[in-house]
Structures are given as C-alpha cells and as structure tokens.
Amino acid sequence: MTILYKKNEPNDMANYRPISLCNTDYKLLTRLLNHRMMEVAKQLINENQAGFVPGRFIAQNALRCQVIMEDAERTMNLAKKNNVIHQMPKAIGLSLDQEKAYDRVNLSYLQTALITYGFHANLVRCIINMMGQNLLRINVNGYFTDDVPKLRGLKQGGPISSILYNLAIEPFLWSILYDPLYHGYQMQYATDHPNYNANDPLVHVPKILCYADDAFVFVQDLPDLARFEYHLDVYCNATHAKINYNKVEAISLSGQNTWSYWQARLSEMDITKFTSNMDSNPVIYLGFPLLQSVQQREVFIGGLVDNLRTATKIHSVRSLSVVGKATVLNSLILSKCWYVLRVTPFAQSNVQAIQSICTKFLRKGIFPVIPWATWTKPKPLGGLGVLDVALQQSALYFRWVQPLLHPSDSPHTLDLMLVMLVNKQNQSAYVQVPLLFPLTRTTGLTKQRTNTVTMI
C-alpha cells in the first residue's frame, strides 16, 4: 500500500490517502464479482442512491435538489403574499461530510448486511476475506514497513468497493426513508396536484439524496433534526462511520435566513456553516451550484467565465492552426462548462459572455475574420465544428425533457417531480401540451432561463 497526499498541511497524516496495489488475479476476481452483484443492485439499492448503480446519473440528484429548492422558494413567496409566512416550515438541507468513508467501514457489519440482503454465505465469506483477512506493507518514500493486518475498510478504487459501500450505507438511507416521524420536505406542488395521492408509492417525500458517501438530507424542523441525529448515531455506532460536523453545510431551502431558528441546535452539533440568499457564494453539491439569488449566480458564473478566459490566454500563446483552435476550444476550454450545464440554467447574458470569450480566442491572428456561424457549422458542411454553447445547453437539458414526452411505465421520481412542476406552472393537465405548444405556456415563462421550468 502506498499513501498519496490529498490537500492542506502535508505534515498531517490525516491529509494522506491510502492506495492499495493489488495483484491481477485479485482485480479479475473482484471485477467478476462486481459484475454479478450489479445485476441485482437496482433491486436492493433505492433510487435516492445515484452512485455507481447502472442506469443512474449523478445529475439526477442535483436536479432533484434544485427543483426542491425552487419549490420551497416559490411556496415561501406565496406565503409572504398571503401574509402567512409565520406558518411556513423553516426547512433546511444538510450536505454531510464523512471522514474517510470507505476506510472506516466495519467489515463485521458489512458481512451481516450482505447476508441479510440474501447473498450466499460463500460469496460473503470470499468478499470479507479479500477485504479484511490480508496483510499490508506500507510504502513510505521507497521504504516498506513490516506487515500490517488490514482489519477494516474497503479498498478505495477497487472494482467491487463502490457497490459494497452502497450496500453498507443503504440501511441508513432506509431508516430515514421509512421513518414515519421524519417528514423531510413536503413539496407544495405535489399536494396541490389534482392527481396527488399520499398513498401512491411513486410520490415520495424528499428526505435524503445520496451519491456514494455524499449525502444531502432534507430537514423540516427541529424534531426532524432530532430524528436524523438518532438514525445517524445508530449508523455510526454500527459501521464506525464518522461525520465531520465542522464541515457540514446547512442551506435554507427557501433561501430565507432562518439561522435564528436553527442556530442553537446546529451549534451544539458543531455545524456553523449556514447559507441563505443573503450570502454571496452558493453551496456546491456534487459539483453543481445551488443558486438562491442573482448575486450567487453572478459570483459562480463569473468565476467560471474567468477560468475560461484564463484558459484561452494560456492557449493563445501557442501557434495553433484554425482547426487546432477549434479542437482546443471544444476539448480543453468549453468542456469545463458541460458538466454544470446539465443542471444549472444559464441566462442568455451568461451564454453570450462565454461566446464572446470563444470568439476572441478563435479570431486572434486570423484575417479575414471567420464568421461565428462558420465556426459552429459542422465540418461536412464547410464549418469547423465548434460547439455552440446555447445549443449544447439545450441538448444537455433534453435529457430531462425526453422522459416527459415519452413516459415509461416505471418513471423515476425526478420525472414525476418535473411533470407536476411543469403542469402546475402552466395550469395544464398534460405535461406534453406546454412542452410542444409554446402558446399554451404561462406568459413570460421563457424570457429568462434562470430556473428549471423555464429551461425545460
């Protein structure tokens, strides 16, 4: 085993991460076992866990979180208008930070969990032996230590470690999801929808979202927080997991500053980071910004634009051909935007700012000037194949529109959320109508693409 430096103080061993160097036969066996376990993963792991399960996507949880926050903001604004804001819950979200999540897994707990799931005892014994019944020699600056028994934890980066961790944390997720005393966040649009049925298993109350060990918990009030802390303590005691409370970020779902309501209890838990629409920097969840104000949007997108501008300056000093500039722009510069654009809507002014940077980079040193339309035209049609930011944003967002146009018999919870959200915004009983016929949409809905519905 060798250790790699991660960040912060290099003299602190807590800032290093272990990397196990395993034999080829171990990798082949664990890859085979992982392939077989993945065949039943969807049946065992609930859809709120989006990490390392075939057919699930990291952006699904990010978009669900964004939709929930937009609904909370809309509900709070309506309460202000009707002068009933004092009756509204002060719901928050907690972005959890686990300390060395993979390294701390209790293998006895994991063994019990796998047996409970129904995996064969021989398979479970094989997995536990590979994970815990072996010896390590640690490579420190070329010197190897004596043999050290490995008694806990999963080998991060191993073929089978991801699915094993998902199965280990799954009981914690279920304990929250099936707790009748834990309310999470009740989406207003769902209860207002004419087809809403509280007993319908497809209409889930958002309580917790997870991507591997990155969990985001929705807390309605102080009793909810107490229930969450209880379930978390049970899980930590069973698995040896540990939460870095000083790194946990709390965010007001409605954007309102409700710190006075939560301050005493969160401070007792050593949670001091609280974000509302009064703050200039947004909370980043799974790499996506949870925007609550115009200022947060400008700060985040301004930082992204500055990074793009810096990248173009670096590549501008090189003697690139016309085709080379187009290739560099697509692969090394604009690629910084695509991940965020899958969820975060950019206003037209934001897209124009990015396009302006691209144009300056492409046209530098070239005469006569090549029109932007030629740069973005496909190569077979005489263009240079530069990706158009506005079109690419629409193409990336079409991933969320397609299931609404062609609904399946077993829709994802996100699809149900989007259907009800679009219908409520446009006073429509069928989601396809406002999507396909612009005249049926709410007036002014498409002026600015700054939220999920307007983008869709």
TAQUI-V174715 format. One record per residue. N is the residue number from 1. RES is the residue in one letter. SS is DSSP state (a for helix, b for strand, c for the rest). Layout:
# TAQUI-V174715
n:N res:RES ss:SS
n:N res:RES ss:SS
This chain:
# TAQUI-V174715
n:1 res:M ss:c
n:2 res:T ss:b
n:3 res:I ss:b
n:4 res:L ss:b
n:5 res:Y ss:b
n:6 res:K ss:c
n:7 res:K ss:c
n:8 res:N ss:c
n:9 res:E ss:c
n:10 res:P ss:c
n:11 res:N ss:c
n:12 res:D ss:c
n:13 res:M ss:a
n:14 res:A ss:a
n:15 res:N ss:a
n:16 res:Y ss:b
n:17 res:R ss:b
n:18 res:P ss:b
n:19 res:I ss:b
n:20 res:S ss:c
n:21 res:L ss:c
n:22 res:C ss:c
n:23 res:N ss:c
n:24 res:T ss:a
n:25 res:D ss:a
n:26 res:Y ss:a
n:27 res:K ss:a
n:28 res:L ss:a
n:29 res:L ss:a
n:30 res:T ss:a
n:31 res:R ss:a
n:32 res:L ss:a
n:33 res:L ss:a
n:34 res:N ss:a
n:35 res:H ss:a
n:36 res:R ss:a
n:37 res:M ss:a
n:38 res:M ss:a
n:39 res:E ss:a
n:40 res:V ss:a
n:41 res:A ss:a
n:42 res:K ss:a
n:43 res:Q ss:a
n:44 res:L ss:a
n:45 res:I ss:c
n:46 res:N ss:c
n:47 res:E ss:c
n:48 res:N ss:c
n:49 res:Q ss:b
n:50 res:A ss:c
n:51 res:G ss:c
n:52 res:F ss:c
n:53 res:V ss:c
n:54 res:P ss:c
n:55 res:G ss:c
n:56 res:R ss:c
n:57 res:F ss:c
n:58 res:I ss:a
n:59 res:A ss:a
n:60 res:Q ss:a
n:61 res:N ss:a
n:62 res:A ss:a
n:63 res:L ss:a
n:64 res:R ss:a
n:65 res:C ss:a
n:66 res:Q ss:a
n:67 res:V ss:a
n:68 res:I ss:a
n:69 res:M ss:a
n:70 res:E ss:a
n:71 res:D ss:a
n:72 res:A ss:a
n:73 res:E ss:a
n:74 res:R ss:a
n:75 res:T ss:a
n:76 res:M ss:a
n:77 res:N ss:a
n:78 res:L ss:a
n:79 res:A ss:a
n:80 res:K ss:a
n:81 res:K ss:a
n:82 res:N ss:c
n:83 res:N ss:c
n:84 res:V ss:c
n:85 res:I ss:a
n:86 res:H ss:a
n:87 res:Q ss:a
n:88 res:M ss:c
n:89 res:P ss:c
n:90 res:K ss:c
n:91 res:A ss:c
n:92 res:I ss:b
n:93 res:G ss:b
n:94 res:L ss:b
n:95 res:S ss:b
n:96 res:L ss:c
n:97 res:D ss:c
n:98 res:Q ss:b
n:99 res:E ss:c
n:100 res:K ss:c
n:101 res:A ss:c
n:102 res:Y ss:c
n:103 res:D ss:c
n:104 res:R ss:c
n:105 res:V ss:c
n:106 res:N ss:c
n:107 res:L ss:a
n:108 res:S ss:a
n:109 res:Y ss:a
n:110 res:L ss:a
n:111 res:Q ss:a
n:112 res:T ss:a
n:113 res:A ss:a
n:114 res:L ss:a
n:115 res:I ss:a
n:116 res:T ss:a
n:117 res:Y ss:a
n:118 res:G ss:c
n:119 res:F ss:c
n:120 res:H ss:c
n:121 res:A ss:a
n:122 res:N ss:a
n:123 res:L ss:a
n:124 res:V ss:a
n:125 res:R ss:a
n:126 res:C ss:a
n:127 res:I ss:a
n:128 res:I ss:a
n:129 res:N ss:a
n:130 res:M ss:a
n:131 res:M ss:a
n:132 res:G ss:a
n:133 res:Q ss:c
n:134 res:N ss:b
n:135 res:L ss:b
n:136 res:L ss:b
n:137 res:R ss:c
n:138 res:I ss:c
n:139 res:N ss:b
n:140 res:V ss:b
n:141 res:N ss:c
n:142 res:G ss:c
n:143 res:Y ss:b
n:144 res:F ss:b
n:145 res:T ss:c
n:146 res:D ss:c
n:147 res:D ss:c
n:148 res:V ss:b
n:149 res:P ss:b
n:150 res:K ss:b
n:151 res:L ss:c
n:152 res:R ss:c
n:153 res:G ss:c
n:154 res:L ss:c
n:155 res:K ss:c
n:156 res:Q ss:c
n:157 res:G ss:c
n:158 res:G ss:c
n:159 res:P ss:c
n:160 res:I ss:c
n:161 res:S ss:a
n:162 res:S ss:a
n:163 res:I ss:a
n:164 res:L ss:a
n:165 res:Y ss:a
n:166 res:N ss:a
n:167 res:L ss:a
n:168 res:A ss:a
n:169 res:I ss:a
n:170 res:E ss:a
n:171 res:P ss:a
n:172 res:F ss:a
n:173 res:L ss:a
n:174 res:W ss:a
n:175 res:S ss:a
n:176 res:I ss:a
n:177 res:L ss:a
n:178 res:Y ss:c
n:179 res:D ss:c
n:180 res:P ss:c
n:181 res:L ss:c
n:182 res:Y ss:c
n:183 res:H ss:c
n:184 res:G ss:c
n:185 res:Y ss:b
n:186 res:Q ss:c
n:187 res:M ss:c
n:188 res:Q ss:a
n:189 res:Y ss:a
n:190 res:A ss:a
n:191 res:T ss:a
n:192 res:D ss:a
n:193 res:H ss:c
n:194 res:P ss:c
n:195 res:N ss:c
n:196 res:Y ss:c
n:197 res:N ss:c
n:198 res:A ss:c
n:199 res:N ss:c
n:200 res:D ss:c
n:201 res:P ss:c
n:202 res:L ss:c
n:203 res:V ss:c
n:204 res:H ss:c
n:205 res:V ss:c
n:206 res:P ss:b
n:207 res:K ss:c
n:208 res:I ss:b
n:209 res:L ss:b
n:210 res:C ss:b
n:211 res:Y ss:b
n:212 res:A ss:c
n:213 res:D ss:c
n:214 res:D ss:b
n:215 res:A ss:b
n:216 res:F ss:b
n:217 res:V ss:b
n:218 res:F ss:b
n:219 res:V ss:b
n:220 res:Q ss:c
n:221 res:D ss:c
n:222 res:L ss:a
n:223 res:P ss:a
n:224 res:D ss:a
n:225 res:L ss:a
n:226 res:A ss:a
n:227 res:R ss:a
n:228 res:F ss:a
n:229 res:E ss:a
n:230 res:Y ss:a
n:231 res:H ss:a
n:232 res:L ss:a
n:233 res:D ss:a
n:234 res:V ss:a
n:235 res:Y ss:a
n:236 res:C ss:a
n:237 res:N ss:a
n:238 res:A ss:a
n:239 res:T ss:a
n:240 res:H ss:c
n:241 res:A ss:c
n:242 res:K ss:c
n:243 res:I ss:b
n:244 res:N ss:c
n:245 res:Y ss:a
n:246 res:N ss:a
n:247 res:K ss:a
n:248 res:V ss:c
n:249 res:E ss:b
n:250 res:A ss:b
n:251 res:I ss:b
n:252 res:S ss:b
n:253 res:L ss:c
n:254 res:S ss:c
n:255 res:G ss:c
n:256 res:Q ss:c
n:257 res:N ss:c
n:258 res:T ss:c
n:259 res:W ss:a
n:260 res:S ss:a
n:261 res:Y ss:a
n:262 res:W ss:a
n:263 res:Q ss:a
n:264 res:A ss:a
n:265 res:R ss:a
n:266 res:L ss:a
n:267 res:S ss:a
n:268 res:E ss:a
n:269 res:M ss:c
n:270 res:D ss:c
n:271 res:I ss:c
n:272 res:T ss:c
n:273 res:K ss:b
n:274 res:F ss:b
n:275 res:T ss:b
n:276 res:S ss:c
n:277 res:N ss:c
n:278 res:M ss:c
n:279 res:D ss:c
n:280 res:S ss:c
n:281 res:N ss:c
n:282 res:P ss:c
n:283 res:V ss:b
n:284 res:I ss:b
n:285 res:Y ss:b
n:286 res:L ss:c
n:287 res:G ss:c
n:288 res:F ss:b
n:289 res:P ss:b
n:290 res:L ss:b
n:291 res:L ss:c
n:292 res:Q ss:c
n:293 res:S ss:c
n:294 res:V ss:a
n:295 res:Q ss:a
n:296 res:Q ss:a
n:297 res:R ss:a
n:298 res:E ss:a
n:299 res:V ss:a
n:300 res:F ss:a
n:301 res:I ss:a
n:302 res:G ss:a
n:303 res:G ss:a
n:304 res:L ss:a
n:305 res:V ss:a
n:306 res:D ss:a
n:307 res:N ss:a
n:308 res:L ss:a
n:309 res:R ss:a
n:310 res:T ss:a
n:311 res:A ss:a
n:312 res:T ss:a
n:313 res:K ss:a
n:314 res:I ss:a
n:315 res:H ss:a
n:316 res:S ss:a
n:317 res:V ss:c
n:318 res:R ss:c
n:319 res:S ss:c
n:320 res:L ss:c
n:321 res:S ss:c
n:322 res:V ss:a
n:323 res:V ss:a
n:324 res:G ss:a
n:325 res:K ss:a
n:326 res:A ss:a
n:327 res:T ss:a
n:328 res:V ss:a
n:329 res:L ss:a
n:330 res:N ss:a
n:331 res:S ss:a
n:332 res:L ss:a
n:333 res:I ss:a
n:334 res:L ss:c
n:335 res:S ss:a
n:336 res:K ss:a
n:337 res:C ss:a
n:338 res:W ss:a
n:339 res:Y ss:a
n:340 res:V ss:a
n:341 res:L ss:a
n:342 res:R ss:c
n:343 res:V ss:c
n:344 res:T ss:c
n:345 res:P ss:c
n:346 res:F ss:c
n:347 res:A ss:c
n:348 res:Q ss:a
n:349 res:S ss:a
n:350 res:N ss:a
n:351 res:V ss:a
n:352 res:Q ss:a
n:353 res:A ss:a
n:354 res:I ss:a
n:355 res:Q ss:a
n:356 res:S ss:a
n:357 res:I ss:a
n:358 res:C ss:a
n:359 res:T ss:a
n:360 res:K ss:a
n:361 res:F ss:a
n:362 res:L ss:a
n:363 res:R ss:a
n:364 res:K ss:c
n:365 res:G ss:c
n:366 res:I ss:c
n:367 res:F ss:c
n:368 res:P ss:c
n:369 res:V ss:c
n:370 res:I ss:c
n:371 res:P ss:c
n:372 res:W ss:a
n:373 res:A ss:a
n:374 res:T ss:a
n:375 res:W ss:a
n:376 res:T ss:a
n:377 res:K ss:c
n:378 res:P ss:c
n:379 res:K ss:a
n:380 res:P ss:a
n:381 res:L ss:a
n:382 res:G ss:c
n:383 res:G ss:c
n:384 res:L ss:c
n:385 res:G ss:c
n:386 res:V ss:c
n:387 res:L ss:c
n:388 res:D ss:c
n:389 res:V ss:a
n:390 res:A ss:a
n:391 res:L ss:a
n:392 res:Q ss:a
n:393 res:Q ss:a
n:394 res:S ss:a
n:395 res:A ss:a
n:396 res:L ss:a
n:397 res:Y ss:a
n:398 res:F ss:a
n:399 res:R ss:a
n:400 res:W ss:a
n:401 res:V ss:a
n:402 res:Q ss:a
n:403 res:P ss:a
n:404 res:L ss:a
n:405 res:L ss:a
n:406 res:H ss:c
n:407 res:P ss:c
n:408 res:S ss:c
n:409 res:D ss:c
n:410 res:S ss:c
n:411 res:P ss:c
n:412 res:H ss:c
n:413 res:T ss:a
n:414 res:L ss:a
n:415 res:D ss:a
n:416 res:L ss:a
n:417 res:M ss:a
n:418 res:L ss:a
n:419 res:V ss:a
n:420 res:M ss:a
n:421 res:L ss:a
n:422 res:V ss:a
n:423 res:N ss:a
n:424 res:K ss:a
n:425 res:Q ss:a
n:426 res:N ss:a
n:427 res:Q ss:c
n:428 res:S ss:c
n:429 res:A ss:c
n:430 res:Y ss:c
n:431 res:V ss:a
n:432 res:Q ss:a
n:433 res:V ss:a
n:434 res:P ss:a
n:435 res:L ss:a
n:436 res:L ss:a
n:437 res:F ss:c
n:438 res:P ss:a
n:439 res:L ss:a
n:440 res:T ss:a
n:441 res:R ss:c
n:442 res:T ss:c
n:443 res:T ss:c
n:444 res:G ss:c
n:445 res:L ss:c
n:446 res:T ss:c
n:447 res:K ss:c
n:448 res:Q ss:c
n:449 res:R ss:c
n:450 res:T ss:c
n:451 res:N ss:c
n:452 res:T ss:a
n:453 res:V ss:a
n:454 res:T ss:a
n:455 res:M ss:a
n:456 res:I ss:c
